[in-house]
Amino acid sequence: MGDTELPKEIFEEYLHEVAHKYTAEKYDLINHNCNMFTNDIAEFLIGKGIDKKYWGQAKELLESPAGQMFKPLLLGMQQNIQNPPSGFYN
């Protein structure tokens, strides 16, 4: 994708600033997932995000006939991510 000259400390500061946006409670398999995080990081580090085919993948899948069949499963998975058993992330 590219190179960055940003010092590690600046990157760590940025991660600290955006940490509130990327919590388990805010995770959404379709609209706010790891690909969106990767896109934000790439934009910060090299000034351009990842290709939309990656960050739009989940939404595109869900809109397909097969995605509609998997929608209840995906929503159940998301519920488990947002409401994990006690102590799961500790």
GROMACS elastic network, one bead per residue, 0.5 to 0.9 nm:
[ bonds ]
;  ai    aj funct       b0    kb
    1    42     6  0.82889   500
    1    46     6  0.80113   500
    1    48     6  0.86150   500
    1    49     6  0.89442   500
    1    50     6  0.80961   500
    2    42     6  0.89139   500
    2    45     6  0.87761   500
    2    46     6  0.62802   500
    3    45     6  0.78796   500
    3    46     6  0.64115   500
    4     7     6  0.85567   500
    4    45     6  0.57665   500
    4    46     6  0.56608   500
    5    45     6  0.82248   500
    5    46     6  0.87417   500
    6     9     6  0.82488   500
    6    10     6  0.64856   500
    6    11     6  0.69065   500
    6    45     6  0.70005   500
    7    10     6  0.54421   500
    7    11     6  0.66031   500
    7    12     6  0.88415   500
    8    11     6  0.51234   500
    8    12     6  0.61347   500
    8    13     6  0.85853   500
    9    12     6  0.50676   500
    9    13     6  0.61147   500
    9    14     6  0.86047   500
   10    13     6  0.50435   500
   10    14     6  0.62138   500
   10    15     6  0.86821   500
   11    14     6  0.50284   500
   11    15     6  0.62255   500
   11    16     6  0.86465   500
   11    41     6  0.89535   500
   11    44     6  0.84473   500
   11    45     6  0.77823   500
   12    15     6  0.50074   500
   12    16     6  0.62277   500
   12    17     6  0.86697   500
   13    16     6  0.50754   500
   13    17     6  0.62786   500
   13    18     6  0.88766   500
   14    18     6  0.63447   500
   14    19     6  0.85044   500
   14    41     6  0.88877   500
   14    44     6  0.83446   500
   15    18     6  0.53056   500
   15    19     6  0.58457   500
   15    41     6  0.84823   500
   16    19     6  0.52158   500
   16    20     6  0.80704   500
   17    20     6  0.72933   500
   17    21     6  0.87345   500
   18    21     6  0.54676   500
   18    22     6  0.70011   500
   19    22     6  0.53726   500
   19    23     6  0.69216   500
   20    23     6  0.61653   500
   20    26     6  0.87756   500
   21    26     6  0.69953   500
   21    27     6  0.87834   500
   22    25     6  0.82240   500
   22    26     6  0.63270   500
   22    27     6  0.66731   500
   22    32     6  0.82844   500
   22    33     6  0.83961   500
   22    34     6  0.86415   500
   22    37     6  0.73983   500
   23    26     6  0.53182   500
   23    27     6  0.62690   500
   23    82     6  0.87215   500
   24    27     6  0.51226   500
   24    28     6  0.86299   500
   24    81     6  0.61336   500
   24    82     6  0.53354   500
   24    83     6  0.81654   500
   24    84     6  0.87938   500
   25    28     6  0.84463   500
   25    81     6  0.73720   500
   25    83     6  0.72302   500
   26    32     6  0.73683   500
   26    33     6  0.88986   500
   26    82     6  0.71380   500
   27    30     6  0.88683   500
   27    31     6  0.82438   500
   27    32     6  0.56051   500
   27    33     6  0.58046   500
   27    34     6  0.83371   500
   27    78     6  0.75591   500
   27    81     6  0.73924   500
   27    82     6  0.67761   500
   28    31     6  0.54687   500
   28    33     6  0.55180   500
   28    75     6  0.89837   500
   28    78     6  0.63889   500
   28    81     6  0.86834   500
   28    82     6  0.83924   500
   29    32     6  0.64013   500
   29    33     6  0.53369   500
   29    34     6  0.83704   500
   29    58     6  0.70517   500
   29    59     6  0.86343   500
   29    74     6  0.72780   500
   29    75     6  0.80177   500
   29    77     6  0.83072   500
   29    78     6  0.62107   500
   30    33     6  0.65268   500
   30    56     6  0.82810   500
   30    57     6  0.83391   500
   30    58     6  0.51150   500
   30    59     6  0.52465   500
   30    60     6  0.88621   500
   30    61     6  0.89754   500
   30    62     6  0.77037   500
   30    74     6  0.88781   500
   31    36     6  0.80860   500
   31    55     6  0.89396   500
   31    56     6  0.84209   500
   31    58     6  0.78322   500
   31    59     6  0.70065   500
   32    35     6  0.78830   500
   32    36     6  0.60094   500
   32    37     6  0.78651   500
   33    36     6  0.54827   500
   33    37     6  0.66582   500
   33    38     6  0.89205   500
   33    55     6  0.82647   500
   33    58     6  0.87279   500
   34    38     6  0.61486   500
   34    39     6  0.85627   500
   34    55     6  0.84028   500
   35    39     6  0.61123   500
   35    40     6  0.86581   500
   35    50     6  0.83416   500
   35    54     6  0.66290   500
   35    56     6  0.82445   500
   35    57     6  0.87302   500
   36    40     6  0.62324   500
   36    41     6  0.86244   500
   36    50     6  0.88259   500
   36    54     6  0.88528   500
   36    55     6  0.57424   500
   36    56     6  0.86887   500
   37    40     6  0.51810   500
   37    41     6  0.62209   500
   37    42     6  0.86219   500
   38    41     6  0.51129   500
   38    42     6  0.60833   500
   38    43     6  0.85611   500
   38    49     6  0.78981   500
   38    50     6  0.73328   500
   38    55     6  0.83938   500
   39    42     6  0.51652   500
   39    43     6  0.61680   500
   39    44     6  0.86421   500
   39    48     6  0.80421   500
   39    50     6  0.51470   500
   39    51     6  0.82703   500
   39    54     6  0.89799   500
   39    55     6  0.71876   500
   40    43     6  0.51549   500
   40    44     6  0.62535   500
   40    45     6  0.86866   500
   40    48     6  0.87501   500
   40    49     6  0.65910   500
   40    50     6  0.85644   500
   41    44     6  0.50919   500
   41    45     6  0.60742   500
   41    46     6  0.84365   500
   41    49     6  0.77194   500
   42    45     6  0.51176   500
   42    46     6  0.57080   500
   42    47     6  0.67514   500
   42    48     6  0.60458   500
   42    49     6  0.50508   500
   42    50     6  0.67078   500
   43    46     6  0.56268   500
   43    50     6  0.79706   500
   44    47     6  0.56829   500
   44    48     6  0.76324   500
   44    49     6  0.83129   500
   45    48     6  0.80850   500
   46    49     6  0.79916   500
   49    52     6  0.84274   500
   50    53     6  0.83390   500
   50    54     6  0.69378   500
   50    55     6  0.72184   500
   51    54     6  0.57507   500
   51    55     6  0.69647   500
   51    56     6  0.86380   500
   52    55     6  0.50916   500
   52    56     6  0.53724   500
   52    57     6  0.76997   500
   53    56     6  0.54385   500
   53    57     6  0.56913   500
   53    60     6  0.88710   500
   54    57     6  0.51746   500
   54    58     6  0.82308   500
   55    58     6  0.73830   500
   55    59     6  0.85448   500
   56    59     6  0.55953   500
   56    60     6  0.61778   500
   56    61     6  0.86787   500
   57    60     6  0.51669   500
   57    61     6  0.61052   500
   57    62     6  0.86387   500
   58    61     6  0.50825   500
   58    62     6  0.61669   500
   58    63     6  0.87057   500
   58    67     6  0.89096   500
   59    62     6  0.51174   500
   59    63     6  0.63196   500
   59    64     6  0.89303   500
   59    67     6  0.89391   500
   60    63     6  0.52456   500
   60    64     6  0.66529   500
   60    67     6  0.83437   500
   61    64     6  0.53360   500
   61    65     6  0.84002   500
   61    66     6  0.75407   500
   61    67     6  0.52090   500
   61    68     6  0.83818   500
   62    65     6  0.77819   500
   62    66     6  0.75387   500
   62    68     6  0.57920   500
   62    69     6  0.86569   500
   62    70     6  0.77289   500
   62    71     6  0.67308   500
   63    66     6  0.82639   500
   63    67     6  0.59966   500
   63    68     6  0.65753   500
   64    68     6  0.63183   500
   64    69     6  0.88669   500
   65    68     6  0.51808   500
   65    69     6  0.66593   500
   66    69     6  0.51678   500
   66    70     6  0.65166   500
   66    71     6  0.87289   500
   67    70     6  0.50191   500
   67    71     6  0.59494   500
   68    71     6  0.50215   500
   68    72     6  0.80568   500
   69    72     6  0.72910   500
   69    73     6  0.83550   500
   70    73     6  0.53047   500
   70    74     6  0.61484   500
   70    75     6  0.86295   500
   71    74     6  0.50535   500
   71    75     6  0.60463   500
   71    76     6  0.85231   500
   72    75     6  0.51370   500
   72    76     6  0.61658   500
   72    77     6  0.86666   500
   73    76     6  0.50782   500
   73    77     6  0.62396   500
   73    78     6  0.86597   500
   74    77     6  0.50166   500
   74    78     6  0.61555   500
   74    79     6  0.85856   500
   75    78     6  0.50102   500
   75    79     6  0.61635   500
   75    80     6  0.87129   500
   76    79     6  0.50362   500
   76    80     6  0.63723   500
   76    81     6  0.87669   500
   77    80     6  0.51260   500
   77    81     6  0.63399   500
   77    82     6  0.87625   500
   78    81     6  0.50112   500
   78    82     6  0.61694   500
   78    83     6  0.84216   500
   79    82     6  0.51902   500
   79    83     6  0.58478   500
   79    84     6  0.79676   500
   80    83     6  0.51401   500
   80    84     6  0.52071   500
   80    85     6  0.80163   500
   81    84     6  0.56480   500
   83    86     6  0.86725   500
   84    87     6  0.79967   500
   84    88     6  0.60713   500
   84    89     6  0.78407   500
   85    88     6  0.55478   500
   85    89     6  0.86637   500
   86    89     6  0.81078   500
   86    90     6  0.86923   500
   87    90     6  0.51454   500
